[in-house]
Structure formats: structure tokens, C-alpha cells
């Protein structure tokens, strides 16, 4: 494992464990499998683990695993304040204390203001006294480093970056999103201030793994035997301004491959030919994708029960893979759930668009997706199967 340093000269593994997408079992986190994966990563040198208050069950799971294995002092925990739920100074304390309890710790190594999208959100936190609160927590040692995670445009990112003496920041960044959100301009701005940058969505919610066949062939023609995921990680590790790259790993195979890549790749690992290969790949992917949704689920829950990311994933699958595959996945994952989750349930309240990091015109795209995924024959078929599957069963 290779490492890069934070502002206090502490070494952080270039690969960080993103704890939002743990393996599930029986409606909850599969603790046994998650523990195997976390400990595999730990023994391979991963020392940065990223979670958040709103990642269902995540903080409690990592707290239990770290305590049971006695590694709390040997790793760094990053978690986040759900700033969108904050209305008072007392609420900040309440959420933070609950997080400490879940994590079974007395301090947090990196505490981030979660999901800032514009300066107004940061100003709201300042209005309830967050600056004094941060100072007190840092002085007490309960917070070692303070930062923010960001989804929004470049201008607002730089304004927030310059408004406070941050210790760390977290942005979405990958070879498909190099000019959107904070983008490369934001990355370089943070690096110029000496602020470590943690990368989320390096694989764009898995979309840079399941790329179109023609894009995959371009990678093969390069002469490298790298997987699509390895290409994406190498693109990031090639940039010295990147400190940690998070991966939402949920299998041992994924952990092993990503740890190997983080041990081999580094600044300068891609040459001009490799960069040209990725530009061709981007062109192929963009030519087919219909909605730039990463599946982050910040648009959820929808008040009307619409499965927004699920619908968009299937819509994109129609064009990245095939119409049949996209519609099949839709029937399985959206159409045949007990609680209806169809796009035509949308009442266009706009709540989802207020929270979308990608600034997708969700209401418009839902209509397009529904028309493509549910032409009349499929609509009739899904309704018929639903009636059969969820029919009332007589009991004596």
C-alpha cells in the first residue's frame, strides 16, 4: 500500500474504504462478511475508513468491527455531520454524540460537514454556531481534523474552501467528471492551499466498471491487462493532488484488486498514450449514457415512493447494454417490488432536484425513462405479474 500525507504529516492510505455500500443480509448489513473485507483491507495497509450518519447501519458496523479487532488507534475514521438536518447548536451536539456512541470511540479523526452544495448551507451552519463548536471539539480532542464533503459547482466549492481553514475536503471526481462539480479546478485549488483531497465516486457508482463493450475493447487494445476499475483508479493515483481515493468495496475480490492497484500505481503511472486511451473511452460512454446518475441516492426517499436511482440505472442500461437487459432489470428491481415505485407516481414536487449532486433535471428525465422502460406491452405485462405475485392468499 502506498500513502500520502495530511496536513499534520499523518500518512493516509491512497485507497480508502468507503463504508456506504456494505454487503447486505436479511435486510441489514452482513457483519461477518463486512468484517472479513475490512480486516483484509486493513492487513493490506488501508487505514482510512469513511462513513456517515445517514449510511444506514454503517457507523455501528465499523464501530463494532474496529472494537472487536482492537484496531481503533491504528486507523482513521472519517464520518460526517448531516448538516441538512441541523437547525440548532443542540442538534449538532446530539448528532455528534450519537455518532461517537455508534462508532464506540471518544474521538473522530476526520469530521466532515456532509453534502454541502453551495455557500448558503455553510452559512446556515455558521449561523447556529458551528465555528465555536468546531473550535471546542478540536481543543477537547474529540475532533482531530475538520472538513467537508461537496456536491455542487466549482465556484461554490472554491468559495467554501476559502472561507475557513479546513483540514480536509471530499469531492466527487473521476475521468468522466473531471470538469463537473468541484472538478479538476477545485482539486488544484485545494492542493494549492495544502488541503488533502479525498475522492468519492471514483467509479461513478460502478458505471466505470460496467462500461460498454466497445469502450472495454479500447482499453484492451492499449496493451495493458488492467480492468476498467483499475484504469479508473490509476487515473486518480496518477495525480499527486489526490490524497485518498474511496472505494465502496463489498467483496474480498474487490478489496484485493483495489489494494493491489494502490500498491502499484502512483503519480506518473499513466503516459500520454494511456491518457489518450481514456479520452476515447469517455467518448464511447458519453455517446450512450442517457442520465448522469451515480446512484448516490441523495434524491431519496421520494415522498411518493418513486425509485429514482433505480429507474435511471435501468434506463442507462438500455443504452449501455441493451433495451432488453434494461427493461429486464427494471422489471426485477423496480416493477415487481411490493410497494409501487414507478416514475408516473411523481407529482413534480422538485424535492429530489434540490438534493441531486449531479444537478439532473430529474422530473423531466423520469418521464423520458418511464416512456422507454414501460412501453404499453411491458406495462401490461408488469401489471399482470404484480397482480399474480401480490394476490391475497386465503387462510383458514
C-alpha positions in Angstrom: 0.0 0.0 0.0 1.2 3.5 -0.8 0.5 6.5 1.3 0.1 10.3 1.0 0.1 12.8 3.9 -2.4 15.0 5.6 -1.7 18.5 6.9 -0.3 17.0 10.2 2.1 14.8 8.3 0.0 11.7 9.1 0.2 9.0 6.4 -3.1 8.1 4.8 -3.5 5.1 2.6 -4.1 6.1 -1.0 -7.0 3.6 -1.0 -9.8 4.4 1.5 -12.6 2.1 2.4 -15.9 3.7 1.6 -18.5 2.3 4.1 -21.7 3.2 2.3 -22.2 0.0 0.3 -21.6 -2.8 2.7 -22.8 -6.3 1.7 -26.4 -6.9 2.9 -28.1 -9.8 4.5 -31.6 -10.2 5.8 -32.4 -6.5 5.3 -29.3 -5.3 7.2 -25.5 -5.3 6.9 -23.8 -8.7 6.8 -21.4 -8.1 9.7 -19.5 -11.3 9.2 -18.7 -10.7 5.5 -18.1 -7.0 6.1 -15.6 -7.8 8.9 -13.7 -10.1 6.6 -13.5 -7.4 4.0 -12.5 -4.6 6.4 -9.8 -6.7 8.0 -8.5 -7.9 4.6 -8.1 -4.2 3.6 -6.6 -3.3 7.0 -3.9 -6.0 6.7 -3.2 -4.9 3.2 -2.5 -1.4 4.6 -5.7 0.5 4.3 -6.0 2.9 7.2 -8.7 5.4 6.1 -12.4 4.4 6.6 -15.2 6.7 5.5 -18.8 6.5 6.9 -21.6 8.9 7.7 -24.6 9.4 10.0 -27.1 8.6 7.2 -25.3 5.5 5.9 -27.8 3.0 7.4 -26.1 0.8 9.9 -22.6 1.7 8.7 -21.3 3.6 11.8 -22.5 0.9 14.2 -21.0 -1.8 12.0 -17.5 -0.3 11.7 -17.5 0.6 15.4 -18.3 -3.0 16.3 -15.6 -4.4 14.0 -12.9 -1.9 15.0 -13.5 -2.6 18.7 -13.6 -6.4 18.3 -10.3 -6.4 16.4 -8.6 -3.8 18.6 -7.6 -1.6 15.7 -9.2 1.7 16.6 -5.9 3.5 17.3 -4.3 2.1 14.2 -6.8 3.5 11.7 -8.5 6.8 10.8 -12.3 7.2 10.9 -14.0 9.8 8.8 -17.6 10.5 9.4 -20.0 13.3 8.7 -22.4 15.7 10.3 -25.8 15.6 8.5 -25.9 19.4 8.1 -29.2 19.2 6.1 -30.9 18.1 9.4 -29.4 20.8 11.6 -31.5 23.6 12.9 -29.7 24.4 16.2 -26.4 24.1 18.1 -28.1 21.5 20.3 -28.8 19.4 17.2 -25.1 19.4 16.3 -24.2 18.0 19.7 -27.0 15.4 19.6 -25.9 14.0 16.2 -22.2 14.1 17.1 -22.7 12.3 20.4 -24.8 9.7 18.7 -22.1 9.1 16.2 -19.4 8.7 18.8 -21.7 6.1 20.5 -22.3 4.2 17.3 -18.6 4.2 16.5 -17.6 3.2 20.0 -15.0 5.8 20.2 -14.2 9.0 22.0 -12.9 11.0 19.0 -13.2 11.2 15.2 -10.1 11.6 13.1 -11.8 13.5 10.3 -15.2 15.1 10.8 -16.9 16.4 7.6 -19.8 18.7 7.0 -21.8 16.3 4.8 -23.1 17.1 1.4 -22.5 20.9 1.0 -23.7 22.0 -2.4 -23.5 25.8 -2.0 -22.3 28.6 0.3 -25.8 29.0 1.8 -25.5 25.6 3.5 -22.2 26.6 5.1 -23.6 30.0 6.1 -26.6 28.3 7.8 -24.2 26.2 9.9 -22.2 29.2 10.8 -25.5 30.9 12.0 -26.1 28.2 14.5 -22.6 28.5 15.9 -20.7 25.8 14.1 -17.4 27.7 14.2 -17.3 27.9 18.0 -18.5 24.2 18.2 -15.6 23.1 15.9 -13.1 25.1 17.9 -14.3 23.5 21.2 -14.3 20.0 19.8 -10.8 20.4 18.3 -9.5 21.8 21.6 -11.0 18.9 23.5 -9.5 16.3 21.1 -12.9 14.9 20.1 -12.3 16.0 16.6 -8.8 15.8 15.2 -9.4 17.3 11.7 -12.4 19.2 10.2 -13.5 19.1 6.7 -16.5 19.0 4.3 -17.8 16.8 1.5 -19.1 18.6 -1.5 -21.6 18.3 -4.4 -22.1 21.5 -6.3 -20.5 23.7 -8.8 -16.8 24.7 -8.9 -17.5 28.3 -7.9 -19.3 27.5 -4.7 -16.7 24.9 -3.8 -13.9 27.4 -4.0 -15.8 29.9 -2.0 -16.4 27.4 0.8 -12.8 26.3 0.5 -11.5 29.8 1.1 -14.0 30.7 3.9 -12.4 28.5 6.6 -9.1 26.9 7.4 -10.1 23.4 6.5 -8.0 20.3 7.3 -9.5 18.1 4.5 -12.2 18.0 1.8 -14.0 15.4 -0.1 -15.2 15.7 -3.7 -16.7 13.6 -6.5 -14.0 13.2 -9.2 -13.3 10.6 -11.9 -12.3 10.5 -15.5 -15.9 11.2 -16.5 -16.4 14.0 -14.0 -13.2 15.9 -14.4 -15.0 19.3 -15.1 -18.3 18.8 -13.3 -18.9 19.6 -9.6 -15.6 20.7 -7.9 -13.7 19.2 -10.9 -10.0 19.4 -11.5 -10.1 23.2 -10.9 -11.4 22.5 -7.4 -8.9 19.8 -6.8 -6.0 22.1 -7.7 -7.4 24.9 -5.6 -7.4 22.7 -2.5 -4.0 21.3 -3.2 -2.6 24.9 -3.6 -3.8 25.6 -0.1 -2.2 22.4 1.2 -5.6 20.8 1.9 -5.8 17.0 1.4 -8.5 15.9 -1.1 -10.4 12.7 -0.6 -12.1 11.3 -3.8 -15.6 9.8 -3.8 -17.4 8.1 -6.7 -14.1 7.1 -8.4 -16.1 4.5 -10.4 -19.2 6.7 -10.8 -21.4 4.4 -8.8 -20.0 1.3 -10.6 -20.6 2.7 -14.1 -16.9 2.8 -14.9 -16.8 -0.9 -14.2 -19.7 -1.9 -16.4 -18.7 0.1 -19.4 -19.9 -0.6 -23.0 -18.1 -3.4 -24.8 -16.6 -1.0 -27.4 -15.1 1.1 -24.6 -13.7 -2.1 -23.0 -12.1 -3.1 -26.3 -10.4 0.3 -26.5 -8.8 -0.5 -23.1 -7.7 -4.0 -24.3 -6.1 -2.5 -27.4 -3.8 -0.4 -25.2 -1.6 -3.4 -24.4 -2.4 -3.3 -20.6 -4.3 -6.0 -18.9 -5.9 -3.6 -16.4 -9.6 -4.0 -15.5 -11.9 -1.0 -16.1 -11.8 -0.3 -12.3 -8.0 -0.3 -12.4 -8.0 2.2 -15.2 -10.2 4.5 -13.2 -8.1 4.2 -10.0 -4.8 4.7 -11.9 -6.2 7.9 -13.5 -6.7 9.2 -10.0 -3.5 7.9 -8.4 -1.6 9.5 -11.3 -2.5 12.9 -9.9 -0.3 13.9 -6.8 -3.0 16.3 -5.7 -5.3 13.4 -4.9 -4.7 12.2 -1.3 -7.2 9.3 -0.8 -9.5 7.5 -3.2 -12.6 5.9 -1.6 -14.0 2.7 -2.9 -17.3 1.2 -1.7 -15.9 -2.3 -1.5 -18.3 -5.2 -0.7 -16.4 -8.3 -1.7 -12.9 -9.8 -1.0 -12.1 -9.9 -4.7 -12.8 -6.1 -4.9 -10.7 -5.4 -1.8 -7.8 -7.4 -3.2 -7.8 -5.9 -6.6 -8.1 -2.4 -5.3 -5.3 -2.9 -2.7 -3.0 -4.3 -5.4 -3.7 -1.3 -7.6 -3.0 1.1 -4.8 0.3 -0.7 -4.1 1.5 -0.5 -7.8 0.1 2.8 -9.1 1.2 6.4 -8.3 2.0 9.8 -9.7 3.2 9.3 -13.3 1.7 5.8 -13.7 -0.1 6.9 -16.9 1.7 8.1 -20.0 0.3 10.1 -22.9 -0.9 7.0 -24.7 -2.8 5.9 -21.7 -4.5 9.3 -21.3 -5.5 9.2 -25.0 -7.0 5.7 -24.4 -9.2 7.1 -21.6 -10.3 10.0 -23.7 -11.6 7.6 -26.3 -13.3 5.6 -23.6 -15.1 8.7 -22.4 -16.3 9.5 -25.9 -17.8 6.0 -26.2 -19.5 6.1 -22.8 -21.0 9.5 -23.2 -22.3 8.6 -26.6 -24.6 6.1 -25.0 -25.5 7.3 -21.5 -28.8 9.0 -21.1 -28.7 10.2 -17.4 -25.6 11.1 -15.5 -26.9 9.5 -12.3 -24.2 7.9 -10.0 -26.7 6.1 -7.7 -25.7 8.1 -4.6 -29.4 8.2 -3.5 -29.2 11.7 -2.2 -32.5 12.3 -4.0 -34.2 9.6 -1.8 -36.5 8.9 -0.2 -39.0 10.2 -2.7 -42.2 11.4 -0.9 -44.3 9.5 -3.5 -42.1 6.3 -3.4 -40.5 6.7 -6.8 -37.3 4.7 -7.0 -35.4 7.5 -8.8 -31.9 6.0 -9.0 -33.2 2.5 -9.7 -35.2 3.8 -12.7 -32.2 5.8 -14.0 -29.9 2.9 -13.7 -32.2 0.7 -15.8 -32.7 3.5 -18.3 -29.0 3.8 -18.8 -28.6 0.0 -19.0 -30.9 0.1 -22.0 -28.3 2.0 -23.9 -25.1 0.9 -22.3 -26.1 -2.8 -22.6 -29.4 -3.5 -24.4 -33.0 -2.4 -24.3 -34.0 -6.0 -23.3 -31.5 -6.0 -20.4 -32.5 -2.6 -19.2 -36.2 -3.5 -19.2 -35.5 -6.8 -17.6 -33.6 -5.2 -14.8 -36.4 -2.6 -14.4 -39.0 -5.4 -14.0 -36.9 -7.2 -11.4 -35.7 -4.2 -9.3 -38.5 -1.6 -9.7 -41.5 -3.1 -11.4 -42.0 -6.1 -9.1 -41.4 -4.6 -5.7 -44.3 -4.8 -3.3 -44.6 -1.0 -2.9 -45.0 0.6 -6.3 -42.0 2.7 -7.3 -42.9 3.9 -10.8 -42.0 7.2 -12.4 -45.6 8.1 -13.0 -46.1 8.4 -9.3 -44.1 11.6 -9.4 -46.1 14.7 -8.6 -43.2 17.0 -9.6 -42.6 18.5 -6.1 -38.9 19.0 -7.0 -37.5 17.9 -3.7 -35.2 15.4 -5.4 -33.7 18.0 -7.7 -32.8 20.2 -4.7 -30.6 17.4 -3.3 -29.2 16.0 -6.6 -25.4 16.3 -6.6 -25.3 16.0 -10.4 -28.0 18.7 -10.9 -30.0 16.3 -13.1 -33.4 17.6 -14.3 -35.0 14.6 -12.5 -38.6 15.3 -13.2 -38.0 15.6 -17.0 -35.7 12.6 -17.1 -38.2 10.4 -15.2 -40.8 11.0 -17.8 -38.3 10.0 -20.6 -37.2 6.9 -18.7 -40.7 5.7 -17.9 -41.7 6.0 -21.6 -38.6 4.0 -22.6 -38.8 1.4 -19.9 -42.5 0.8 -19.9 -44.0 0.8 -23.4 -47.5 -0.5 -23.4 -46.8 -4.3 -23.7 -44.3 -4.1 -20.8 -46.7 -2.0 -18.7 -49.5 -4.6 -19.2 -47.1 -7.5 -18.5 -45.7 -6.0 -15.3 -49.1 -5.2 -14.0 -50.3 -8.7 -14.7 -47.3 -10.3 -12.9 -47.8 -7.9 -10.0 -51.4 -9.0 -9.5 -50.3 -12.6 -9.5 -47.3 -12.1 -7.2 -49.1 -9.9 -4.7 -52.5 -11.6 -4.8 -54.2 -12.2 -1.4 -53.7 -15.6 -0.1 -56.7 -17.2 1.7 -56.1 -18.6 5.1 -58.2 -20.7 7.3 
